[in-house]
Amino acid sequence: MLGSPVDIAIIGVVVLVVFGPKKVPELGKALGQGIGNFKKALSDVSDDVKAGINEAEKKDVQPAPTAQAATPAPATQAQAPAADEKAVSS
């Protein structure tokens, strides 16, 4: 499993052989700066999301006043006259 001391030592030796002893500190510095920039950007995005959520919650808590519409008179349905079921004979 990656992460044991032996694995880390092997990776360190491979990096040292591939890049050389003069380039390794520069790579470490660049890697550290990259990680720092990533964490800062992640924090900024997280803050923006939280601010958006807070704004949405404030809008839900304080709804805009609505104009009260006049209530229409209830509509009455006309009933059809009951038809005689008796047949008229002529």
Secondary structure, DSSP 4 states (H G I P E B T S, - for coil): -TTSHHHHHHHHHHHHHHH-TTTHHHHHHHHHHHHHHHHHHHHHHHHHHHHHHHHHHHHHHSPPP-PPPPPPPPPPPPPPPPPP-SPPP-
